[in-house]
Amino acid sequence: MTRSTLARRYAPLVALAVLQLLIIGFVPSKAGKSGGQQVAAANGSGRTAAGGATAAGGGTDATGQGGAAGPGGSGGGSVGGAPPGADVGGDTTHCVGGRQFDPAIAYWAPPCVPGTIGATGIDNGGATYQGVTGDTITLVDYVSNYGAQVNAILAAQGSLVTYDDAKVLDAAWEKFINDHYVLYGRKVDIITYQGQCQSVPPNYSCLIPEMDAIVNTYHPFAVNWQTTLCSACYAELARLQTVAVGGTGFSDDLGRALAPFFYTAGESSTTIEQSFAEFWCAQLTGPVKYAGTQNPAQNFNGQPRVLGIISTNDPDNQSTVEHFLVPLLKEKCGLVVNHFYFYDQDINTAAKQVAAGIAAMNTPQNPATTVLCLCDEVAPAFLFSGEQSNNYYPENVIASNQGMDYDKTGQSYGENGTLGCPSPQLGCEYDLAFGLGEIGVEERNGAEGGQATGSDIGSRVFMAGGGTSLPGSVEGKTLGSTAKQWVMLANLIEAAGPNLTPPTMAAQAASLGSVGGPGTPNELLDFANGTGFWTQDVKLVYYDKHATSGYNGEPGGYVQVGDRIKLGGWQATGGQPNIPVEGRR
């Protein structure tokens, strides 16, 4: 993609960044351990500083989960991959099997780095960058209040983290990092910040100035906001030369455009959409097989597949569908897509949007037989309910890098989720759903009776950080996804060495090597392509309402078909995937 193409593609983000210069206020204030109120008054007045200092400068482990690869992409992650400035003759007694900490806690454990954990008085260059002093690395955790309705849905799906929840979790993540990483005389300080702006739908005129106010108030090295919303917010943090962490479901082009200031533990929309295009062209060229049969007057089974695509209207999400996925499908197997709906993440207009989305799919002439939902966790519940109420039973397909592929989320769309299937006696739209998932095999929910049990990866990290009692409705799936972001950031910070800056961190990211992937139960994690996205493979799954979830023991769960698959790994299967129909209704 050329620079001119990138400029055109991200013009809306740049325009928002320019607009905020006219309305943002500069707020000199000393950062505390929690935040939100300090910067609220800053939004919408005065002028901001530019923000940010100038840069100063898969094996298999004992758990069978996939070991760390060294800098060359294979091997055991030995001391030979130590960061620049590290004492390669230093202490390695904290390491386990060539890894920085026991991979039985989390397979994300990075290669062993020599040095003394918790050491002070080290000549580390002092203040190497904004948010970095000789003894502290300041990080901000931005927590959204999505509103009562969305919060209720997220809580039911096990995905809600409130500000009070985040304060408890952040204390554990902070302690875990400080107790398990060589930070060259520094300690991380995580500031929990309560977002003051409407985020569903994103109120850009408030959110963009709020990003500026956070940087001007706390001067952090990085801001972590784990959300599918507001690609413009990550662009603004990058403009302020502040590392932005946690943007879920955005594109490789966005990641490259914002480098070296953007990272997320998840998978890019580019990778999962390319995987979907390869999957479609290898295995979905035959007639419709997995549509519902509840409407005899419109039974799509046996008809040629006609694809419809639903996605958010975030500028980056929509652009990737229109300018990457659609042309790729045509290039690879001649598929022309004419059915689209790009939804606004606004629950207050859900009914109107569902009607518009169904109308865009179920057209009088040549309706979409197969609907691909490139969606966040919440919107599909309204989509599937709308399909049922409109007597429209297409094949429902996912390519999820935004959380749809967790068992508990899938359950919320089925007969036990009244919002996604208001009339279960008719048969639920999601009963025959299938597609691509990002996450690895789910372990047993590590939260029971409000206590961390250590049965899943998130609760093990939480417990290793001193956590015991879990706050609010937080459970294993959320602990895992949240811990993954913080461990990823810690891996990157440690890999940068004493001279911690965004450029030095980016330069060393690939040295972390690879973990997980095909042949293991876990997602492939690798920074080799330089996009800032950590996850690089997918799995083929189908939803089975009769399966008992290994995550929570409840009815309904995803069944994986075959091994995890990297780009270029899809095999032709005669026009249909190896997914059963019988026994799933």
C-alpha positions as CSV (number, residue, x, y, z in Angstrom):
1,M,0.0,0.0,0.0
2,T,1.4,3.4,-1.0
3,R,1.8,6.4,1.2
4,S,-0.8,8.2,-0.8
5,T,-3.2,5.3,-0.3
6,L,-2.5,5.3,3.4
7,A,-3.1,9.1,3.6
8,R,-6.5,8.7,1.9
9,R,-7.5,5.8,4.0
10,Y,-6.7,7.4,7.3
11,A,-7.9,10.9,6.4
12,P,-10.8,10.7,8.8
13,L,-8.5,9.8,11.7
14,V,-6.1,12.6,10.8
15,A,-9.0,15.1,10.5
16,L,-10.2,14.1,14.0
17,A,-6.6,14.6,15.3
18,V,-6.4,18.0,13.7
19,L,-9.8,19.0,15.0
20,Q,-8.8,18.2,18.6
21,L,-6.0,20.7,18.5
22,L,-8.5,23.5,18.4
23,I,-10.5,22.3,21.4
24,I,-8.2,20.5,23.8
25,G,-6.9,22.0,27.1
26,F,-3.5,21.6,28.6
27,V,-3.8,20.4,32.2
28,P,-0.6,20.4,34.3
29,S,-1.3,18.1,37.2
30,K,0.6,15.5,39.2
31,A,-0.4,11.9,38.5
32,G,-1.9,9.8,41.3
33,K,-2.5,6.1,41.5
34,S,-6.0,6.4,40.1
35,G,-7.5,9.0,37.7
36,G,-10.4,10.3,35.9
37,Q,-11.6,13.4,37.7
38,Q,-8.3,15.2,37.3
39,V,-8.6,15.5,33.6
40,A,-12.4,15.7,33.1
41,A,-12.4,19.5,33.2
42,A,-9.7,19.7,30.5
43,N,-11.9,18.3,27.7
44,G,-12.9,21.0,25.4
45,S,-10.9,24.1,26.2
46,G,-7.6,25.8,25.5
47,R,-4.6,24.3,23.6
48,T,-2.5,21.3,24.2
49,A,1.2,20.6,24.0
50,A,2.3,18.2,21.3
51,G,3.0,15.6,24.0
52,G,5.7,13.1,24.3
53,A,9.5,13.3,24.5
54,T,11.7,12.5,21.6
55,A,13.1,9.0,21.4
56,A,16.6,8.8,23.0
57,G,18.0,6.6,20.9
58,G,8.0,-22.5,18.5
59,G,9.4,-25.1,20.6
60,T,7.2,-27.0,23.1
61,D,7.4,-26.3,26.8
62,A,6.9,-28.6,29.8
63,T,3.2,-27.8,29.8
64,G,2.7,-28.9,26.2
65,Q,1.4,-25.4,25.3
66,G,4.1,-24.3,22.9
67,G,7.4,-22.9,24.0
68,A,9.1,-19.6,23.3
69,A,11.1,-19.3,20.2
70,G,14.4,-17.4,20.2
71,P,15.3,-14.4,18.1
72,G,15.6,-16.5,15.0
73,G,12.0,-17.8,15.3
74,S,12.9,-21.3,16.6
75,G,14.7,-22.7,19.7
76,G,14.2,-22.1,23.4
77,G,14.5,-18.4,24.0
78,S,18.0,-18.5,25.6
79,V,20.1,-15.8,27.2
80,G,21.7,-15.3,23.8
81,G,18.6,-13.1,23.0
82,A,19.2,-10.7,25.8
83,P,18.2,-7.1,25.2
84,P,20.7,-4.4,24.3
85,G,22.5,-3.2,27.5
86,A,21.6,-6.4,29.5
87,D,24.3,-8.0,31.6
88,V,24.5,-11.4,29.7
89,G,26.5,-12.7,32.6
90,G,23.8,-11.7,35.1
91,D,21.6,-13.8,37.4
92,T,19.2,-16.3,35.6
93,T,18.0,-18.2,38.7
94,H,14.6,-16.7,38.3
95,C,14.2,-18.3,34.8
96,V,12.4,-21.6,34.2
97,G,13.3,-23.8,31.2
98,G,14.8,-20.8,29.4
99,R,11.8,-18.7,30.1
100,Q,11.5,-15.6,32.2
101,F,9.0,-17.2,34.5
102,D,7.4,-20.6,34.7
103,P,5.4,-21.2,31.5
104,A,3.0,-23.3,33.5
105,I,1.6,-19.9,34.7
106,A,1.2,-18.6,31.2
107,Y,2.6,-19.8,27.9
108,W,3.2,-16.2,27.1
109,A,6.4,-16.2,29.3
110,P,9.1,-14.5,27.3
111,P,12.7,-15.7,26.8
112,C,14.9,-15.7,29.9
113,V,16.6,-12.3,30.5
114,P,19.6,-12.2,32.9
115,G,19.5,-9.7,35.7
116,T,18.2,-9.2,39.2
117,I,14.4,-8.7,39.5
118,G,13.6,-5.8,41.7
119,A,17.1,-4.4,41.7
120,T,17.6,-0.7,42.3
121,G,20.5,1.7,41.8
122,I,21.2,0.4,38.3
123,D,22.7,2.8,35.6
124,N,19.8,2.6,33.2
125,G,20.0,6.0,31.5
126,G,17.5,7.6,33.8
127,A,14.7,9.4,32.0
128,T,14.9,7.8,28.6
129,Y,11.4,8.8,27.5
130,Q,8.1,10.2,28.6
131,G,6.8,8.2,31.5
132,V,10.2,6.6,32.1
133,T,12.5,7.7,34.9
134,G,15.5,6.0,36.6
135,D,13.1,4.1,38.9
136,T,9.6,4.2,37.4
137,I,7.7,3.3,34.2
138,T,4.2,5.0,34.3
139,L,1.4,3.2,32.6
140,V,-2.3,4.2,32.4
141,D,-5.2,1.8,32.3
142,Y,-8.2,3.5,30.6
143,V,-11.5,2.0,31.7
144,S,-14.8,2.8,29.9
145,N,-18.2,3.0,31.3
146,Y,-20.2,1.7,28.3
147,G,-23.6,2.6,29.9
148,A,-26.1,0.5,31.8
149,Q,-27.5,-1.5,28.9
150,V,-24.2,-2.5,27.3
151,N,-22.7,-3.1,30.7
152,A,-25.5,-5.5,31.5
153,I,-24.9,-7.5,28.3
154,L,-21.2,-7.6,28.9
155,A,-21.7,-8.8,32.5
156,A,-24.0,-11.6,31.2
157,Q,-21.2,-12.6,28.8
158,G,-18.5,-12.5,31.5
159,S,-16.8,-9.6,29.8
160,L,-17.4,-6.5,32.0
161,V,-14.6,-4.8,33.9
162,T,-15.7,-1.7,35.8
163,Y,-13.3,0.9,37.2
164,D,-13.5,-0.6,40.7
165,D,-12.8,-4.0,39.2
166,A,-9.9,-2.6,37.2
167,K,-8.3,-1.1,40.3
168,V,-8.1,-4.6,41.9
169,L,-6.8,-6.2,38.7
170,D,-4.3,-3.5,38.0
171,A,-2.7,-4.0,41.5
172,A,-2.2,-7.7,40.6
173,W,-0.9,-7.0,37.1
174,E,1.5,-4.3,38.5
175,K,2.9,-6.7,41.2
176,F,3.2,-9.6,38.7
177,I,5.3,-7.5,36.3
178,N,7.5,-6.1,39.0
179,D,8.0,-9.5,40.6
180,H,8.7,-11.4,37.4
181,Y,10.6,-9.1,35.0
182,V,14.1,-7.6,34.7
183,L,13.3,-3.9,34.5
184,Y,16.8,-2.5,35.0
185,G,16.2,-0.7,38.2
186,R,12.7,0.5,37.4
187,K,9.2,-0.6,38.5
188,V,6.0,-0.2,36.6
189,D,3.3,2.0,38.1
190,I,-0.2,1.4,36.7
191,I,-2.6,4.3,37.1
192,T,-6.3,3.2,36.8
193,Y,-8.3,5.9,35.0
194,Q,-12.1,6.2,34.8
195,G,-13.1,7.3,31.3
196,Q,-15.2,10.4,31.3
197,C,-16.6,10.3,27.8
198,Q,-19.3,8.4,26.1
199,S,-17.8,5.5,24.3
200,V,-20.9,3.7,22.9
201,P,-21.1,5.1,20.3
202,P,-17.7,6.8,20.5
203,N,-18.1,10.5,21.2
204,Y,-15.0,11.6,19.2
205,S,-15.3,15.3,20.3
206,C,-14.9,14.2,23.9
207,L,-12.7,11.1,23.5
208,I,-9.9,12.7,21.4
209,P,-9.4,15.6,23.9
210,E,-9.5,13.1,26.7
211,M,-6.6,11.2,25.2
212,D,-4.6,14.4,25.1
213,A,-5.6,15.3,28.7
214,I,-4.5,11.9,30.0
215,V,-1.1,12.3,28.3
216,N,-0.7,15.9,29.6
217,T,-1.7,14.9,33.1
218,Y,0.0,11.6,33.7
219,H,2.8,11.7,31.0
220,P,2.6,7.9,30.7
221,F,4.9,5.7,28.6
222,A,1.8,3.8,27.5
223,V,-2.0,3.9,27.7
224,N,-3.9,0.5,27.7
225,W,-7.5,0.6,26.6
226,Q,-8.8,-2.9,25.8
227,T,-11.7,-2.1,23.4
228,T,-13.0,-2.5,19.9
229,L,-13.9,1.2,19.7
230,C,-12.3,4.4,18.4
231,S,-9.4,3.7,16.1
232,A,-9.1,7.5,16.1
233,C,-8.2,7.4,19.8
234,Y,-5.2,5.1,19.2
235,A,-4.2,7.4,16.3
236,E,-4.3,10.4,18.6
237,L,-2.2,8.7,21.3
238,A,0.4,7.8,18.6
239,R,0.3,11.4,17.4
240,L,1.2,12.3,21.0
241,Q,4.1,9.8,20.7
242,T,2.5,7.7,23.5
243,V,2.4,3.9,23.2
244,A,-1.2,2.8,22.7
245,V,-2.1,-0.7,23.8
246,G,-5.2,-2.8,23.5
247,G,-7.0,-1.7,20.4
248,T,-9.0,-4.8,19.3
249,G,-10.0,-5.7,15.8
250,F,-8.1,-3.0,13.8
251,S,-6.1,-3.5,10.7
252,D,-2.4,-4.1,9.9
253,D,-2.4,-0.9,8.0
254,L,-3.4,1.0,11.1
255,G,-0.8,-0.8,13.1
256,R,1.9,0.1,10.6
257,A,0.8,3.7,10.3
258,L,0.9,4.1,14.1
259,A,4.2,2.3,14.6
260,P,6.2,2.3,16.9
261,F,3.3,3.4,19.2
262,F,0.7,0.7,18.7
263,Y,0.4,-2.9,20.1
264,T,-2.4,-5.3,20.9
265,A,-2.4,-8.9,22.0
266,G,-5.2,-9.8,19.6
267,E,-5.3,-10.5,15.9
268,S,-5.7,-7.9,13.2
269,S,-8.8,-7.6,11.0
270,T,-6.4,-7.9,8.1
271,T,-5.2,-11.3,9.2
272,I,-8.5,-12.8,10.1
273,E,-10.2,-11.4,7.0
274,Q,-7.4,-12.9,4.8
275,S,-7.9,-16.2,6.6
276,F,-11.7,-15.9,5.9
277,A,-11.1,-15.3,2.2
278,E,-8.8,-18.3,2.0
279,F,-11.3,-20.4,3.9
280,W,-14.2,-19.3,1.7
281,C,-12.4,-20.0,-1.5
282,A,-11.0,-23.3,-0.3
283,Q,-14.1,-24.7,1.5
284,L,-17.3,-22.7,0.9
285,T,-17.6,-22.8,-2.9
286,G,-20.4,-25.4,-2.7
287,P,-24.1,-24.8,-2.2
288,V,-25.6,-23.6,1.1
289,K,-25.6,-26.4,3.8
290,Y,-26.0,-24.8,7.2
291,A,-29.0,-22.4,6.9
292,G,-32.0,-22.8,9.1
293,T,-35.1,-24.5,7.7
294,Q,-37.7,-22.7,9.8
295,N,-39.0,-20.7,6.9
296,P,-40.1,-23.2,4.2
297,A,-40.8,-20.3,1.8
298,Q,-37.1,-19.3,2.0
299,N,-35.0,-22.3,2.5
300,F,-31.5,-21.4,1.3
301,N,-30.0,-24.9,1.6
302,G,-28.9,-26.3,-1.7
303,Q,-28.8,-22.8,-3.3
304,P,-25.5,-21.1,-4.5
305,R,-23.9,-19.2,-1.7
306,V,-24.4,-15.4,-1.7
307,L,-22.3,-13.6,0.9
308,G,-23.4,-10.6,3.0
309,I,-21.0,-8.8,5.4
310,I,-21.9,-7.0,8.6
311,S,-19.2,-4.9,10.4
312,T,-18.8,-1.9,12.6
313,N,-18.7,1.5,10.9
314,D,-15.4,2.4,12.7
315,P,-13.4,4.0,9.8
316,D,-10.6,1.4,10.0
317,N,-13.0,-1.5,10.2
318,Q,-15.2,-0.4,7.3
319,S,-12.2,0.5,5.1
320,T,-10.6,-2.9,5.7
321,V,-13.8,-4.7,4.6
322,E,-14.3,-2.5,1.5
323,H,-10.7,-2.2,0.4
324,F,-9.1,-5.4,1.5
325,L,-11.5,-8.3,2.1
326,V,-13.9,-7.7,-0.8
327,P,-11.2,-7.3,-3.4
328,L,-9.4,-10.3,-2.0
329,L,-12.4,-12.5,-2.3
330,K,-12.9,-11.5,-5.9
331,E,-9.2,-12.0,-6.7
332,K,-8.9,-15.4,-5.0
333,C,-12.1,-17.1,-6.3
334,G,-14.2,-14.5,-8.3
335,L,-16.7,-13.8,-5.5
336,V,-18.5,-10.5,-5.8
337,V,-20.1,-9.2,-2.6
338,N,-23.1,-6.8,-2.9
339,H,-24.7,-7.1,0.5
340,F,-23.2,-4.9,3.3
341,Y,-24.2,-3.2,6.5
342,F,-21.8,-1.2,8.7
343,Y,-23.4,-0.6,12.1
344,D,-23.0,2.2,14.6
345,Q,-22.1,0.8,18.0
346,D,-25.1,2.6,19.6
347,I,-27.5,0.5,21.6
348,N,-30.0,3.3,21.6
349,T,-30.6,2.8,17.9
350,A,-30.3,-1.0,17.9
351,A,-33.8,-1.7,16.7
352,K,-33.6,0.7,13.8
353,Q,-30.2,-0.6,12.8
354,V,-31.2,-4.2,13.0
355,A,-34.1,-3.5,10.6
356,A,-31.7,-1.7,8.2
357,G,-29.2,-4.5,8.5
358,I,-31.7,-7.3,7.8
359,A,-33.1,-5.2,4.8
360,A,-29.5,-5.0,3.4
361,M,-29.0,-8.7,3.7
362,N,-32.5,-10.1,2.9
363,T,-33.1,-8.2,-0.3
364,P,-36.1,-9.1,-2.5
365,Q,-33.8,-10.1,-5.3
366,N,-30.8,-12.4,-4.7
367,P,-30.8,-12.2,-0.8
368,A,-27.6,-13.1,1.1
369,T,-27.7,-16.8,1.9
370,T,-24.7,-16.5,4.2
371,V,-24.1,-13.7,6.6
372,L,-20.6,-13.0,7.9
373,C,-20.6,-11.1,11.2
374,L,-17.3,-9.2,11.7
375,C,-18.7,-8.0,15.0
376,D,-18.0,-7.1,18.6
377,E,-19.6,-9.3,21.4
378,V,-22.7,-7.2,21.9
379,A,-24.1,-6.4,18.4
380,P,-24.7,-10.1,17.3
381,A,-27.3,-10.6,20.0
382,F,-29.4,-8.0,18.3
383,L,-28.6,-9.3,14.8
384,F,-29.6,-12.9,15.5
385,S,-32.8,-11.7,17.3
386,G,-33.6,-9.6,14.3
387,E,-33.1,-12.4,11.9
388,Q,-35.5,-14.6,13.9
389,S,-38.1,-12.0,14.2
390,N,-38.0,-11.4,10.4
391,N,-38.2,-15.1,9.6
392,Y,-34.8,-14.9,7.9
393,Y,-32.6,-18.0,8.5
394,P,-29.3,-17.7,6.5
395,E,-26.1,-19.4,7.3
396,N,-24.5,-17.4,10.1
397,V,-20.7,-17.3,9.8
398,I,-18.1,-15.6,12.0
399,A,-14.5,-14.5,11.7
400,S,-14.0,-13.3,15.2
401,N,-11.2,-11.2,16.6
402,Q,-13.5,-9.3,18.9
403,G,-14.6,-11.9,21.4
404,M,-17.5,-13.8,19.7
405,D,-15.6,-17.0,19.9
406,Y,-15.7,-17.5,23.7
407,D,-18.1,-20.2,24.8
408,K,-20.0,-17.9,27.2
409,T,-20.4,-15.3,24.5
410,G,-21.8,-18.0,22.1
411,Q,-24.2,-19.2,24.8
412,S,-25.6,-15.6,25.0
413,Y,-26.7,-15.9,21.4
414,G,-28.4,-19.2,21.8
415,E,-31.5,-20.5,23.6
416,N,-30.2,-19.5,27.0
417,G,-29.6,-16.0,25.9
418,T,-33.0,-14.4,25.6
419,L,-31.7,-11.3,23.8
420,G,-30.1,-13.3,20.9
421,C,-32.9,-15.9,20.7
422,P,-36.2,-14.5,22.1
423,S,-38.2,-17.4,20.8
424,P,-36.1,-20.6,21.4
425,Q,-39.1,-22.8,20.5
426,L,-38.6,-21.7,16.9
427,G,-35.0,-22.8,16.9
428,C,-32.2,-20.2,17.4
429,E,-30.3,-18.5,14.6
430,Y,-27.0,-19.4,16.1
431,D,-27.6,-23.2,16.3
432,L,-25.8,-23.9,13.1
433,A,-23.2,-21.0,13.2
434,F,-19.6,-21.7,12.3
435,G,-16.5,-19.9,11.2
436,L,-13.1,-18.7,12.4
437,G,-12.1,-18.0,15.9
438,E,-8.9,-16.4,17.3
439,I,-8.6,-17.6,20.9
440,G,-7.0,-20.8,22.0
441,V,-8.7,-23.7,23.7
442,E,-10.5,-22.4,26.7
443,E,-9.5,-23.7,30.1
444,R,-11.9,-24.1,33.0
445,N,-13.2,-20.8,34.3
446,G,-10.6,-19.7,36.9
447,A,-13.2,-17.8,39.1
448,E,-15.4,-19.7,41.4
449,G,-17.3,-18.1,44.3
450,G,-15.4,-14.9,43.7
451,Q,-12.0,-16.5,44.3
452,A,-9.3,-17.1,41.7
453,T,-8.7,-20.9,41.3
454,G,-5.6,-21.0,39.0
455,S,-7.5,-23.3,36.7
456,D,-7.0,-20.9,33.7
457,I,-4.3,-18.7,32.5
458,G,-5.7,-15.4,33.6
459,S,-6.4,-16.5,37.2
460,R,-2.8,-18.0,37.4
461,V,-1.3,-14.7,36.4
462,F,-3.7,-12.9,38.8
463,M,-2.7,-15.2,41.7
464,A,1.0,-14.9,40.8
465,G,0.5,-11.2,41.2
466,G,-0.8,-11.6,44.7
467,G,-4.5,-11.6,43.8
468,T,-7.0,-13.8,45.6
469,S,-10.5,-12.4,45.7
470,L,-11.9,-11.4,42.3
471,P,-13.9,-8.1,42.0
472,G,-17.4,-7.8,40.7
473,S,-18.5,-10.1,37.9
474,V,-14.9,-10.6,36.6
475,E,-14.3,-14.2,35.6
476,G,-11.7,-16.3,33.8
477,K,-12.3,-15.2,30.2
478,T,-11.8,-11.6,31.1
479,L,-8.9,-12.3,33.4
480,G,-7.2,-14.1,30.5
481,S,-7.7,-11.4,27.9
482,T,-6.8,-8.6,30.2
483,A,-3.7,-10.4,31.6
484,K,-2.6,-11.1,28.0
485,Q,-2.4,-7.4,27.2
486,W,-0.4,-6.6,30.3
487,V,2.0,-9.5,30.0
488,M,2.5,-8.6,26.3
489,L,3.4,-5.0,27.3
490,A,5.8,-6.3,30.0
491,N,7.5,-8.6,27.5
492,L,8.0,-5.7,25.2
493,I,9.3,-3.4,27.9
494,E,11.8,-5.9,29.2
495,A,12.9,-6.8,25.6
496,A,13.8,-3.1,25.0
497,G,16.5,-3.2,27.7
498,P,17.6,-0.3,29.9
499,N,17.2,2.4,27.1
500,L,13.4,2.1,27.1
501,T,11.8,4.1,24.3
502,P,9.1,3.2,21.7
503,P,11.7,2.8,18.9
504,T,14.0,0.5,21.0
505,M,10.9,-1.5,22.1
506,A,9.8,-1.9,18.5
507,A,13.3,-2.8,17.4
508,Q,13.4,-5.7,19.9
509,A,9.8,-6.9,19.5
510,A,10.5,-9.7,17.0
511,S,13.3,-11.0,19.3
512,L,10.6,-12.4,21.6
513,G,10.1,-15.1,19.0
514,S,7.0,-17.3,18.7
515,V,4.8,-19.2,21.1
516,G,1.8,-21.4,20.5
517,G,0.3,-21.9,17.1
518,P,-0.4,-25.1,15.0
519,G,0.3,-28.2,16.9
520,T,-0.6,-26.6,20.3
521,P,-3.9,-25.6,21.8
522,N,-3.0,-22.0,21.9
523,E,-3.0,-19.0,19.5
524,L,0.3,-18.2,17.7
525,L,1.9,-15.1,19.2
526,D,4.6,-13.4,17.1
527,F,5.6,-9.8,16.4
528,A,7.7,-10.7,13.3
529,N,5.6,-8.8,10.8
530,G,6.0,-5.5,12.5
531,T,2.3,-4.6,12.7
532,G,2.0,-4.5,16.5
533,F,-0.6,-7.4,16.5
534,W,0.6,-10.4,18.5
535,T,-1.9,-13.2,17.4
536,Q,-1.2,-14.6,14.0
537,D,-3.4,-17.7,13.4
538,V,-7.0,-19.0,13.6
539,K,-9.0,-22.1,14.2
540,L,-12.2,-23.4,12.4
541,V,-15.0,-23.8,14.9
542,Y,-18.7,-24.5,14.9
543,Y,-21.2,-23.8,17.7
544,D,-23.0,-26.8,19.2
545,K,-25.8,-26.1,21.6
546,H,-25.7,-29.7,22.8
547,A,-22.0,-29.6,23.7
548,T,-21.1,-29.1,27.3
549,S,-18.7,-26.1,27.6
550,G,-15.3,-27.0,29.1
551,Y,-15.1,-23.4,30.3
552,N,-18.2,-23.2,32.5
553,G,-19.9,-26.6,32.3
554,E,-23.0,-25.1,30.7
555,P,-24.9,-26.2,27.6
556,G,-23.4,-24.8,24.4
557,G,-19.9,-24.4,23.2
558,Y,-17.6,-24.1,20.2
559,V,-16.1,-27.3,18.7
560,Q,-12.8,-27.0,17.0
561,V,-12.3,-28.6,13.6
562,G,-8.7,-29.8,13.0
563,D,-5.5,-27.9,13.9
564,R,-5.0,-24.2,14.2
565,I,-4.2,-22.7,10.8
566,K,-1.8,-20.0,9.6
567,L,-2.3,-17.8,6.5
568,G,-1.8,-20.0,3.4
569,G,-2.7,-23.2,5.2
570,W,-6.3,-23.8,4.1
571,Q,-6.9,-27.0,2.2
572,A,-9.7,-27.5,-0.3
573,T,-12.5,-29.9,0.9
574,G,-14.8,-30.1,-2.1
575,G,-16.7,-26.9,-1.4
576,Q,-17.9,-27.7,2.1
577,P,-16.1,-27.6,5.5
578,N,-15.8,-30.7,7.6
579,I,-18.6,-29.6,9.9
580,P,-21.6,-31.7,10.8
581,V,-25.2,-30.7,10.4
582,E,-27.0,-33.6,12.0
583,G,-27.4,-33.5,15.8
584,R,-26.9,-29.7,16.0
585,R,-30.4,-28.4,15.8
